[in-house]
Amino acid sequence: MSDEQAYDAQGNEEEVRKRREQQRQVELQKMQLLRRYLTPEAMERMVNVLRAHPDVYDKFVNILIAMVQGNNIMSKMTDAQVKEILAKLSSRPKPNIEFRHK
Protein backbone atom coordinates (compact mmCIF):
# COMPACT_ATOMS: atom_id res chain seq x y z
CA MET A 1 0.00 0.00 0.00
CA SER A 2 1.43 3.36 -0.98
CA ASP A 3 1.59 6.33 1.34
CA GLU A 4 -1.19 8.01 -0.66
CA GLN A 5 -3.50 5.00 -0.34
CA ALA A 6 -2.74 4.76 3.38
CA TYR A 7 -3.59 8.44 3.76
CA ASP A 8 -6.87 8.00 1.84
CA ALA A 9 -7.86 5.04 4.01
CA GLN A 10 -7.00 6.96 7.17
CA GLY A 11 -8.87 10.02 5.90
CA ASN A 12 -11.96 7.93 5.16
CA GLU A 13 -11.82 6.38 8.62
CA GLU A 14 -11.67 9.85 10.13
CA GLU A 15 -14.67 10.99 8.06
CA VAL A 16 -16.65 7.92 9.13
CA ARG A 17 -15.72 8.58 12.75
CA LYS A 18 -16.82 12.22 12.45
CA ARG A 19 -20.14 11.26 10.83
CA ARG A 20 -20.85 8.72 13.55
CA GLU A 21 -20.07 11.28 16.24
CA GLN A 22 -22.40 13.80 14.57
CA GLN A 23 -25.17 11.20 14.37
CA ARG A 24 -24.65 10.36 18.04
CA GLN A 25 -24.90 14.05 18.95
CA VAL A 26 -28.12 14.44 16.94
CA GLU A 27 -29.64 11.40 18.68
CA LEU A 28 -28.66 12.79 22.09
CA GLN A 29 -30.32 16.11 21.23
CA LYS A 30 -33.48 14.29 20.13
CA MET A 31 -33.60 12.36 23.41
CA GLN A 32 -33.11 15.56 25.40
CA LEU A 33 -35.96 17.17 23.49
CA LEU A 34 -38.23 14.20 24.17
CA ARG A 35 -37.36 14.17 27.88
CA ARG A 36 -38.12 17.86 28.13
CA TYR A 37 -41.51 17.75 26.41
CA LEU A 38 -42.88 14.25 27.14
CA THR A 39 -44.15 12.63 30.32
CA PRO A 40 -42.20 9.56 31.48
CA GLU A 41 -44.90 7.24 30.07
CA ALA A 42 -44.83 8.99 26.71
CA MET A 43 -41.04 8.88 26.72
CA GLU A 44 -41.11 5.15 27.36
CA ARG A 45 -43.48 4.70 24.42
CA MET A 46 -41.19 6.67 22.13
CA VAL A 47 -38.18 4.55 23.10
CA ASN A 48 -40.20 1.49 22.09
CA VAL A 49 -41.23 3.18 18.84
CA LEU A 50 -37.58 3.97 18.12
CA ARG A 51 -36.68 0.31 18.48
CA ALA A 52 -39.57 -1.00 16.39
CA HIS A 53 -40.19 1.76 13.84
CA PRO A 54 -37.28 4.22 13.52
CA ASP A 55 -38.94 5.96 10.57
CA VAL A 56 -42.09 6.73 12.59
CA TYR A 57 -39.87 7.89 15.47
CA ASP A 58 -38.06 10.33 13.18
CA LYS A 59 -41.36 11.69 11.84
CA PHE A 60 -42.65 12.17 15.38
CA VAL A 61 -39.49 13.98 16.47
CA ASN A 62 -39.76 16.28 13.45
CA ILE A 63 -43.36 17.06 14.35
CA LEU A 64 -42.36 17.72 17.95
CA ILE A 65 -39.58 20.06 16.81
CA ALA A 66 -42.06 21.98 14.65
CA MET A 67 -44.48 22.22 17.58
CA VAL A 68 -41.73 23.53 19.86
CA GLN A 69 -40.57 26.07 17.30
CA GLY A 70 -44.17 27.22 16.79
CA ASN A 71 -44.70 27.51 20.56
CA ASN A 72 -47.55 24.99 20.32
CA ILE A 73 -46.54 23.05 23.44
CA MET A 74 -47.65 24.52 26.74
CA SER A 75 -46.95 21.51 28.97
CA LYS A 76 -45.48 18.04 28.69
CA MET A 77 -47.26 15.79 26.22
CA THR A 78 -49.04 12.83 27.75
CA ASP A 79 -48.94 9.27 26.54
CA ALA A 80 -52.47 9.68 25.14
CA GLN A 81 -51.42 12.71 23.09
CA VAL A 82 -48.37 10.85 21.77
CA LYS A 83 -50.54 7.85 20.87
CA GLU A 84 -52.88 10.15 18.95
CA ILE A 85 -50.04 11.60 16.89
CA LEU A 86 -48.52 8.16 16.31
CA ALA A 87 -51.90 6.85 15.12
CA LYS A 88 -52.05 9.62 12.53
CA LEU A 89 -48.48 8.90 11.43
CA SER A 90 -49.01 5.16 11.26
CA SER A 91 -52.34 5.19 9.53
CA ARG A 92 -52.08 4.14 5.94
CA PRO A 93 -54.62 4.96 3.31
CA LYS A 94 -56.83 2.01 2.58
CA PRO A 95 -56.03 0.46 -0.77
CA ASN A 96 -58.60 0.98 -3.45
CA ILE A 97 -59.45 -2.53 -4.60
CA GLU A 98 -61.81 -2.90 -7.49
CA PHE A 99 -63.25 -6.16 -8.76
CA ARG A 100 -63.98 -6.28 -12.43
CA HIS A 101 -66.27 -9.02 -13.60
CA LYS A 102 -65.70 -10.38 -17.05
ABEGO torsion letter per residue (X at the ends): XBAAAAAAAAAAAAAAAAAAAAAAAAAAAAAAAAAAABBAAAAAAAAAAAAABAAAAAAAAAAAAAAAAAGABABBBBAAAAAAAAAAAABBBBBBBBBBBX
